[in-house]
Amino acid sequence: MSSPSQIHNKLDPAAASTLQAMDTPELEHIKKVWEAMKGNSPIYDFLLGDQHLTFLSASRGSFKAHLKLSANHVNSRKTIHGGVTATLVDWAGGLAIATHGLEKTGASVDIHVNYISTAHVGDLIEIEGTANKVGRSMAFTSVKLTKLVDGELGPIIAMASHTKYIRQ
């Protein structure tokens, strides 16, 4: 039997939202953390607050979400803005850390983003955050943004590493 994360790779974007019925404790927790973040960060509210954001799955150390890109996400060439990509890395790295049960997701120490491809308004992207190591004061994450094409994973938009100072 396929896992929810394997199944969603073949679903159309509308069907992917049905995976929410398979909520795990980690997914419920990161949804609560996200709800607590809303309203406290103008940039997150601008980019993610009223956007088409769907959490797909989460387990200890990782989560996946889909985001439909809007005019808020693009640059003058109408492609996803590099600053938006970096902000999504920051957000996803924090939520990956939160899958370890943390309420506070720390402060960025270092972000490295490799910009590989692009996406446009109306494109659906998958955001995959992984907490590679969560220690007492530091956490190391990786984030991958991938464009969905016909409901399946397509070109990788960006791959990143993100280090955060955390206080437990």
Buried (B, 14 or more C-beta within 10 A) or exposed (E): EEEBBEBBBEBEBEEBBEBBEBBBEBBEBBBEBBEEBEEEBEEBBBBBBEBEBBBBBBBEBBBBBBBBBEEBBBEEEEBBBEEBBBBBBBBBBBBBBBBBEBEEBBEBEEBEBEBEBBBEBEBBBBBBBBBBEBEEEEBBBBBBBBBBEEBEBBEBBBBBBBBBEBEE
